[in-house]
Amino acid sequence: MRCFFSLFVMTLLTTTLSADASKAFTVRKDPAAPGQPFKKVAVIVLTGDPPARKTAENMFAAKATPGTQIVAAHTFLTDEQLKEKDAVIAGVKANGFDALAVFRAMVSREEVESTTRAVEADKVGGVTFYGDFGAYWSYYGPSTFRPLMTAETKIVQVESLLFSVEAGKLVWSALQKLKSPQATFSTLQGVIDKTSSAMKKDNLIQ
């Protein structure tokens, strides 16, 4: 039994995939998002596999620039604290972050809400678990820490979310479909690279 995200970074390392890990990459930015880039961003990889979490968070943290500080959450939140919504929110606020980036892998047997529409859902009266980090974690957090059978697990897409701490809501989201469910470190690096580039293009990080 292993968490599905562990497959995303820990298995089939000899498989050759292109650096561009997807054929489909969709992005949605809230029109009300801040006009200036965030200055200090925490990154959380929502997974029950501690080594995988550390690896992926460090990859995104490496995208930090003088204009935007990006900090891997494992440096201030333990794996046990990651399981508690209130501990996560308190840790993010206590460390002075103005934004929170979250990565989560999805599996083939999971029915998911498209994050490309998530930032608009509240405006049209839709029901969504993406309105703010608390609501998002309450729905997806517990399932993250329930292990899935490896034989039944196929990762088909990765969502990347950016929450504004001050506004208390989701301001940017991306959904990346993978070419292959047999993911590798190079696949993960491709996801991180494309996500950070898209955030920069939308002037959310520098």
C-alpha positions in Angstrom: 0.0 0.0 0.0 1.4 3.4 -1.0 0.1 6.9 -1.4 -0.6 7.6 -5.0 1.7 10.6 -5.1 4.7 8.4 -4.3 4.2 6.8 -7.7 4.5 10.3 -9.2 8.1 10.8 -8.0 9.5 7.4 -6.9 8.7 4.7 -9.4 9.8 3.7 -12.9 12.8 6.0 -12.9 14.2 4.4 -16.1 11.2 5.4 -18.2 12.0 8.1 -20.7 9.5 10.9 -21.0 9.9 14.4 -22.5 10.5 17.4 -20.3 7.1 18.6 -21.3 5.0 16.3 -19.2 1.6 16.9 -20.7 -0.4 17.3 -23.8 -2.9 19.5 -22.0 -2.1 22.3 -19.6 -5.0 24.6 -18.7 -4.8 27.7 -16.5 -7.3 29.9 -14.8 -6.5 33.2 -13.0 -9.0 35.1 -10.9 -9.5 38.6 -12.5 -9.5 39.9 -8.9 -6.0 38.5 -8.2 -3.4 41.0 -6.9 -1.8 43.1 -9.6 1.6 42.7 -8.1 3.6 39.4 -7.7 3.5 37.7 -4.3 6.7 38.3 -2.2 6.7 35.2 0.0 5.1 31.9 -1.1 4.9 28.6 0.8 4.6 25.4 -1.2 2.9 22.3 0.0 2.8 19.0 -1.9 -0.3 17.3 -0.6 0.9 13.7 -0.2 1.1 11.0 2.4 4.7 10.1 1.3 7.2 12.2 3.3 10.2 11.6 0.9 8.1 12.4 -2.1 6.7 15.5 -0.4 10.2 16.8 0.4 11.5 16.2 -3.1 8.7 17.9 -4.9 8.5 20.9 -2.5 12.3 21.5 -2.9 11.9 21.4 -6.6 9.4 24.3 -6.6 11.3 26.2 -3.9 14.3 26.1 -6.2 12.3 28.5 -8.5 12.7 31.3 -5.9 14.1 34.6 -7.2 15.2 37.8 -5.4 11.7 39.1 -6.1 9.7 36.1 -4.8 10.8 34.0 -1.9 9.5 30.4 -2.2 9.8 28.2 0.9 9.2 24.4 1.1 6.6 23.8 3.7 8.5 20.8 5.1 10.9 23.3 6.6 8.3 24.6 9.0 5.5 22.0 9.0 6.1 18.4 10.1 4.5 15.5 8.3 2.1 15.1 11.2 1.2 18.8 11.2 0.4 18.5 7.5 -2.5 16.2 8.4 -4.1 19.0 10.4 -5.8 21.8 8.5 -5.6 24.3 11.4 -1.9 23.6 12.0 -1.2 24.2 8.3 -3.0 27.5 8.2 -1.4 28.7 11.5 2.0 27.8 10.2 1.6 29.6 7.0 0.3 32.8 8.7 2.9 32.6 11.5 5.7 32.6 9.0 4.5 35.7 7.1 3.6 34.1 3.8 1.3 36.1 1.5 0.5 33.1 -0.8 0.3 29.3 -0.6 1.0 27.0 -3.5 -0.4 23.5 -3.4 0.3 20.6 -5.7 -1.8 17.4 -5.8 -1.7 14.4 -8.1 -5.0 12.8 -9.2 -5.6 9.2 -10.0 -7.6 7.5 -12.7 -10.3 6.2 -10.4 -10.9 9.6 -8.8 -13.7 11.9 -10.1 -12.3 15.4 -9.9 -13.7 18.9 -10.3 -11.9 20.8 -13.0 -9.7 23.5 -11.4 -9.9 25.5 -14.6 -13.4 26.5 -13.5 -12.8 26.5 -9.7 -11.9 30.2 -9.3 -15.2 31.1 -11.0 -17.5 28.7 -9.3 -18.5 30.9 -6.4 -19.4 33.7 -8.7 -21.9 31.6 -10.5 -23.3 29.9 -7.4 -21.6 26.6 -8.1 -20.6 24.2 -5.3 -16.9 24.0 -5.0 -14.2 22.7 -2.6 -11.7 25.2 -4.1 -13.0 28.4 -2.7 -10.3 28.7 0.0 -7.5 26.5 1.3 -9.5 25.4 4.4 -12.4 24.1 2.3 -10.0 22.5 -0.2 -8.0 20.7 2.6 -11.1 19.6 4.4 -12.3 17.7 1.4 -9.0 16.4 -0.2 -6.7 16.4 2.8 -8.1 13.3 4.6 -8.2 11.2 1.4 -4.6 12.1 0.7 -3.5 10.2 3.8 -5.5 7.1 3.1 -3.2 4.7 1.1 -4.3 3.3 -2.2 -3.4 0.0 -3.7 -0.5 0.5 -6.1 -1.9 -2.0 -8.6 -5.1 0.2 -9.0 -3.3 3.5 -9.1 -2.7 5.5 -12.3 -1.9 9.2 -12.1 -3.5 11.0 -14.9 -3.2 14.6 -14.0 -1.7 17.1 -11.6 -3.4 20.2 -10.2 -1.4 23.3 -9.1 -3.2 25.9 -7.0 -2.2 29.3 -5.6 -4.1 30.7 -2.7 -3.8 34.3 -1.4 -3.4 34.3 2.3 -4.6 37.9 2.8 -7.7 37.4 0.6 -8.3 33.9 1.9 -9.2 32.4 -1.4 -7.9 30.6 -4.5 -6.6 33.1 -7.1 -4.9 30.8 -9.7 -5.2 27.2 -10.8 -3.7 24.9 -13.4 -4.5 21.4 -14.5 -1.9 19.3 -16.3 -2.7 16.0 -17.9 0.1 13.5 -18.1 1.2 11.6 -21.2 1.7 8.5 -19.1 0.6 7.3 -15.7 4.1 5.9 -15.3 5.6 9.1 -13.8 9.3 9.8 -13.2 11.4 12.5 -11.6 11.7 14.1 -15.0 7.9 14.2 -15.3 7.7 16.0 -12.0 10.3 18.5 -13.0 8.3 19.2 -16.2 5.2 19.9 -14.1 7.1 22.2 -11.8 8.8 24.0 -14.6 5.6 24.6 -16.6 3.7 25.7 -13.4 6.3 28.2 -12.3 6.6 29.6 -15.8 2.8 30.0 -16.0 2.7 31.7 -12.6 5.4 34.1 -13.8 3.6 34.8 -17.0 0.5 35.8 -15.0 2.6 38.1 -12.8 1.9 36.1 -9.6 5.6 35.3 -8.8 8.7 36.9 -10.2 
